[in-house]
Amino acid sequence: MAGGTGSVKLVRGLYNEFNENISVISNVADNFWFHGLYVCPDIDTIIYGLSNNLDKKKGWGIKGDSFNFLNHMKDMGEESWFGLGDKDLTTHIIRTKLLKEGKNLSVITDFFAKKYNIPVKVIPASNDHYETRIITKDKKEMHLQVFWIRYKGGIPISNVVYHNIENAQITESAKEALQNSKLIIFAPGNPITSIGSIINIKSFNKVIKSLRDKVVVISPFISNKAISGPSEMYMKAKGLEPSTQGLVNLYSEYTNEMVFSDKDKKGLGGLMMKNHQNINFHFTNIMMDTPLKEKNFAKYIVSNFCNR
C-alpha cells in the first residue's frame, strides 16, 4: 500500500529484488483535474519509478522532461503552478480520453502499466473520485495539491479531510490482492495523506482490519522527524502526536508488526511497548537513499516477514 514520493523507494527495492507476485495498491485521493486533464500523481510516480522513468531528483515526473507546454500556458496567463512536463502530459491526456470513453481507473492504470512494461500490478485503492483536502486556520478548504504545490505548504492548517470518501468503494482487484496476499506492507508514506486516505475508505478499512496478521507497517519517521514530506504537520492537524509514538497509536489497530529505525529503539522502549503488547517492534536501518539500501531493506522485509 503506497503513496508517491515517500513510498516509491520501498516499492522499487522490492521490485528490483523480488519482481514477481507484487501488487501495489495506490493512493488516489491526490487525484485532481488540472486544465481539463485528470492527474493521478501517486499512481504515475509508482509507474514511472518502476519503469526507470522517474525523475529521482525531483521525486516526481519523467526524467529529462521539458516544460514547454507549461511555460507557454504561463505566458498565456493560465495557471502553471503544477509541474506538468511535456512527456508527462501525454499520460494525462490519454487517461482523460479513456475516462471519457467510460473506462474505469483500474483498467486505465493496467493500460499504462503494460505500456511501460511493468510486471507489477498497480491497483487504485478505489475507482471512485474522492479528495484529500486541507482546512486552513482561516476556514478555507483546498485540494491537497493546491496547498502543497501552489502554496508550498506555507499556510497554517487546522484539519485534513477526505472529501466524498463516504461514496468511495475498494476496487475488486485491491480486495483480491489483499485477501490473496502473503504479506501486506504499509509503505513509509505519509500516514494521513498517503496511507490514511486509503485505509479510511469504509469498505477498505473492513478488509484490512480482518487481515491484520498479514500487515507490516514501515515507519516514515526517524527520531520523531519525518524522513520526507509534511507528515508531522498533517498528523498534528488531525490531533495526533507527530512522532514515532503517535504512529504506533495510529496504526496499532491494523497490525501486529511495525518496523522502525534502529535509532528509535531506545525511545520506543519501556512504557510504549508495555502499552502496546500486541505489537512486535522491529528495528533496523530504514533509510533508502541509495539503490543498494532500497534492495537491502527489501531483503530485510522479505526475509523477516514473508516466511512466518
Phi, psi and omega per residue, in radians:
M1 nan 2.174 -2.905
A2 -2.499 2.645 2.919
G3 -1.704 -2.261 -3.101
G4 -2.014 -1.740 -2.996
T5 -1.104 -0.546 3.133
G6 -1.409 -0.195 -3.051
S7 -1.958 -0.463 -2.956
V8 -1.102 -0.493 -3.129
K9 -1.126 -0.781 3.114
L10 -1.171 -0.760 3.128
V11 -1.040 -0.759 -3.141
R12 -1.143 -0.717 3.106
G13 -1.085 -0.784 3.104
L14 -1.103 -0.727 -3.128
Y15 -1.153 -0.769 -3.099
N16 -1.221 -0.468 -3.110
E17 -1.700 -0.621 -3.083
F18 -2.430 1.407 -2.936
N19 -1.515 0.224 3.111
E20 -1.927 2.592 2.999
N21 1.030 0.673 3.069
I22 -1.982 2.327 3.005
S23 -2.124 2.479 3.093
V24 -2.021 2.024 3.060
I25 -1.607 2.040 -2.967
S26 -1.766 2.487 2.973
N27 -1.065 2.395 3.097
V28 -2.135 0.019 -3.077
A29 -1.339 -0.145 3.019
D30 -1.473 -0.188 -3.088
N31 -1.054 2.535 3.115
F32 -2.827 2.879 3.108
W33 -1.664 2.311 3.133
F34 -2.481 2.102 -3.077
H35 0.934 0.688 3.088
G36 1.348 0.146 -3.110
L37 -2.003 2.492 -3.141
Y38 -1.595 2.013 -3.055
V39 -1.864 2.317 3.140
C40 -2.150 1.427 -2.991
P41 -0.986 -0.783 -3.054
D42 -1.291 -0.713 3.080
I43 -1.040 -0.793 -3.102
D44 -1.162 -0.671 3.116
T45 -1.076 -0.711 3.104
I46 -1.144 -0.812 -3.119
I47 -1.143 -0.787 3.103
Y48 -1.126 -0.677 -3.127
G49 -1.144 -0.720 -3.109
L50 -1.334 -0.383 -3.137
S51 -1.703 0.162 -3.141
N52 1.080 0.557 3.090
N53 -1.902 -0.090 -3.055
L54 -1.258 2.454 2.972
D55 -1.356 1.697 -3.026
K56 -1.154 -0.540 -3.131
K57 -1.149 -0.778 3.110
K58 -1.358 -0.598 -3.053
G59 1.528 0.090 3.122
W60 -2.704 2.877 3.087
G61 1.310 3.136 -3.097
I62 -1.689 2.325 -3.120
K63 -1.064 2.474 3.116
G64 1.239 0.228 -3.091
D65 -1.270 2.715 3.035
S66 -1.874 2.943 -3.055
F67 -2.307 0.730 -3.130
N68 -1.120 -0.765 3.127
F69 -1.020 -0.880 -3.073
L70 -1.119 -0.730 3.141
N71 -1.128 -0.658 3.126
H72 -1.248 -0.618 3.047
M73 -1.043 -0.710 3.110
K74 -1.103 -0.741 3.112
D75 -1.086 -0.520 -3.130
M76 -1.490 0.035 3.111
G77 1.468 0.257 3.140
E78 -1.655 2.854 -3.138
E79 -1.100 2.382 -3.087
S80 -2.431 0.371 -3.053
W81 -1.318 -0.413 -3.139
F82 -1.686 2.269 -2.979
G83 -1.314 1.358 3.063
L84 -1.522 1.840 3.064
G85 -1.323 2.860 -3.075
D86 -1.161 -0.754 3.083
K87 -1.226 -0.728 3.123
D88 -1.042 -0.615 3.130
L89 -0.982 -0.597 3.126
T90 -1.002 -0.760 3.129
T91 -1.011 -0.823 -3.047
H92 -1.242 -0.615 3.103
I93 -1.144 -0.812 -3.131
I94 -1.152 -0.745 3.140
R95 -1.048 -0.791 -3.135
T96 -1.099 -0.721 3.108
K97 -1.052 -0.792 -3.127
L98 -1.175 -0.645 3.069
L99 -1.076 -0.751 -3.131
K100 -1.193 -0.379 3.057
E101 -1.420 -0.081 3.071
G102 1.746 0.080 3.128
K103 -1.403 2.552 3.133
N104 -1.551 2.989 -3.017
L105 -1.141 -0.567 3.109
S106 -1.102 -0.823 3.129
V107 -1.092 -0.737 -3.129
I108 -1.154 -0.709 3.132
T109 -1.154 -0.683 3.032
D110 -1.029 -0.722 3.127
F111 -1.017 -0.821 -3.124
F112 -1.225 -0.654 3.093
A113 -1.043 -0.699 3.112
K114 -1.215 -0.708 3.114
K115 -1.047 -0.618 -3.127
Y116 -1.655 0.163 3.065
N117 0.990 0.803 3.118
I118 -1.752 2.066 3.109
P119 -1.324 -0.288 3.092
V120 -1.274 2.447 3.089
K121 -1.498 2.103 3.082
V122 -1.795 2.084 -2.962
I123 -2.116 2.117 3.010
P124 -1.095 2.439 3.104
A125 -1.076 -0.577 3.108
S126 -2.592 2.621 3.013
N127 -1.544 -0.110 -3.103
D128 -1.587 2.485 -3.131
H129 -1.443 2.152 2.964
Y130 -2.529 2.851 -2.955
E131 -2.362 2.472 2.915
T132 -1.424 2.162 -3.137
R133 -2.168 2.602 -3.141
I134 -1.783 2.317 3.014
I135 -1.793 2.105 -3.103
T136 -1.486 2.915 -3.135
K137 -1.048 -0.538 3.119
D138 -1.618 0.386 2.981
K139 1.210 0.393 3.001
K140 -1.538 2.619 -3.136
E141 -2.105 2.343 -3.131
M142 -2.584 2.698 3.088
H143 -1.084 2.555 3.134
L144 -0.898 -0.737 -3.113
Q145 -1.118 -0.660 3.108
V146 -1.110 -0.811 -3.132
F147 -1.084 -0.846 -2.970
W148 -1.440 -0.644 -3.087
I149 -1.633 -0.953 -3.093
R150 -1.163 -0.802 -3.094
Y151 -1.750 0.118 3.054
K152 0.926 0.569 3.090
G153 1.081 0.419 -3.009
G154 -1.709 0.176 -3.134
I155 -1.840 2.312 3.086
P156 -1.025 2.369 -3.075
I157 -2.103 2.723 -3.133
S158 -2.040 -0.356 -3.112
N159 -2.859 2.828 3.007
V160 -2.202 2.223 -3.093
V161 -2.223 2.758 3.100
Y162 -1.903 1.623 -3.056
H163 -1.195 2.227 3.096
N164 1.262 0.240 -3.122
I165 -1.158 -0.403 3.138
E166 -1.140 -0.337 3.118
N167 -1.720 -0.009 -3.119
A168 -1.534 2.488 3.090
Q169 -2.152 2.553 3.039
I170 -1.068 2.456 3.071
T171 -1.260 2.606 3.128
E172 -1.059 -0.663 -3.131
S173 -1.180 -0.592 3.067
A174 -1.187 -0.743 3.125
K175 -1.070 -0.789 3.121
E176 -1.119 -0.740 3.137
A177 -1.063 -0.752 3.131
L178 -1.135 -0.838 -3.073
Q179 -1.180 -0.559 -3.108
N180 -1.625 0.019 -3.040
S181 -1.359 2.725 2.992
K182 -1.573 -0.554 -3.096
L183 -2.566 2.405 3.073
I184 -2.049 2.135 -3.082
I185 -1.955 2.189 2.927
F186 -1.458 1.855 3.138
A187 -1.090 2.804 -3.100
P188 -1.367 0.937 3.066
G189 -1.562 3.085 3.121
N190 -1.041 2.149 -3.048
P191 -1.174 -0.291 3.134
I192 -1.717 -0.853 -2.981
T193 -1.752 -0.222 3.091
S194 -1.862 -0.931 -3.123
I195 -1.584 -0.766 -3.140
G196 -1.023 -0.614 -3.137
S197 -1.249 -0.265 3.049
I198 -1.570 -0.922 -3.007
I199 -1.279 -0.181 3.091
N200 -1.586 -0.010 2.899
I201 -1.162 2.167 -2.993
K202 -0.957 -0.837 -3.111
S203 -1.220 -0.551 3.082
F204 -1.202 -0.764 -3.120
N205 -0.995 -0.737 -3.140
K206 -1.091 -0.752 -3.132
V207 -1.174 -0.839 -3.027
I208 -1.162 -0.611 3.120
K209 -1.188 -0.526 3.129
S210 -1.316 -0.189 -3.067
L211 -2.041 0.406 -3.010
R212 -1.036 -0.460 3.123
D213 -1.159 -0.301 3.115
K214 -1.644 -0.206 -2.934
V215 -1.537 2.355 2.977
V216 -2.158 2.251 -3.139
V217 -1.814 2.273 3.067
I218 -1.783 2.218 -3.088
S219 -1.240 2.381 3.004
P220 -1.630 0.183 -3.130
F221 -2.002 2.584 2.910
I222 -2.331 2.171 -3.120
S223 0.901 0.786 3.071
N224 1.132 0.309 3.064
K225 -2.124 2.374 3.103
A226 -1.104 2.364 3.117
I227 -1.067 -0.681 3.053
S228 -2.740 2.735 3.036
G229 1.397 -3.099 -2.987
P230 -1.674 0.605 -3.100
S231 -0.967 -0.732 -3.095
E232 -1.089 -0.787 -3.128
M233 -1.045 -0.786 -3.077
Y234 -1.264 -0.662 3.096
M235 -1.103 -0.737 3.128
K236 -1.078 -0.709 3.132
A237 -1.122 -0.495 3.114
K238 -1.547 0.102 3.116
G239 1.374 0.367 3.137
L240 -1.859 2.544 3.077
E241 -1.148 2.127 -3.079
P242 -1.433 1.298 -3.029
S243 -2.768 3.086 3.065
T244 -1.076 -0.659 3.126
Q245 -1.168 -0.696 3.076
G246 -1.091 -0.619 3.108
L247 -1.122 -0.730 3.099
V248 -1.067 -0.803 3.136
N249 -1.061 -0.666 -3.104
L250 -1.213 -0.773 -2.985
Y251 -1.703 -0.059 -3.004
S252 -1.081 -0.427 3.140
E253 -1.449 -0.074 -3.081
Y254 -1.900 -0.206 -2.991
T255 -2.669 2.832 2.972
N256 -1.924 -0.077 -3.032
E257 -2.298 2.187 3.103
M258 -2.339 2.408 -3.093
V259 -1.985 2.188 -3.110
F260 -2.163 2.913 3.022
S261 -1.114 2.515 3.094
D262 -1.097 -0.277 3.087
K263 -1.257 -0.259 -3.088
D264 -1.755 0.082 -3.082
K265 -1.049 -0.744 -3.128
K266 -1.223 -0.768 -3.066
G267 -1.177 -0.493 -3.116
L268 -1.701 0.110 -3.118
G269 -1.374 -3.136 2.994
G270 1.109 -2.025 -2.985
L271 -1.072 -0.688 -3.117
M272 -1.069 -0.816 3.130
M273 -1.154 -0.598 3.117
K274 -1.159 -0.683 -3.133
N275 -1.305 -0.292 -3.133
H276 -2.270 1.109 -3.067
Q277 -1.220 -0.244 3.097
N278 -1.415 -0.191 -3.101
I279 -1.733 2.272 2.979
N280 -1.595 2.060 -3.116
F281 -1.617 2.245 3.123
H282 -2.107 2.507 -3.077
F283 -2.288 2.284 3.129
T284 -2.799 -3.083 3.059
N285 -1.414 1.907 -3.084
I286 -1.730 0.025 3.098
M287 -1.230 2.332 -3.131
M288 -2.235 1.039 -3.064
D289 -1.687 0.127 3.003
T290 -2.457 2.752 3.086
P291 -0.994 -0.648 3.132
L292 -1.125 -0.728 3.130
K293 -1.187 -0.584 3.053
E294 -1.060 -0.816 -3.135
K295 -1.159 -0.757 -3.122
N296 -1.092 -0.692 3.128
F297 -1.235 -0.641 3.069
A298 -1.056 -0.744 3.093
K299 -1.067 -0.720 3.131
Y300 -1.041 -0.816 -3.109
I301 -1.091 -0.856 -3.086
V302 -1.142 -0.792 -3.075
S303 -1.203 -0.516 -3.087
N304 -1.594 -0.388 -2.997
F305 -2.212 -0.323 -3.081
C306 -1.410 -0.319 -3.074
N307 -1.912 0.454 -3.136
R308 -1.296 nan nan
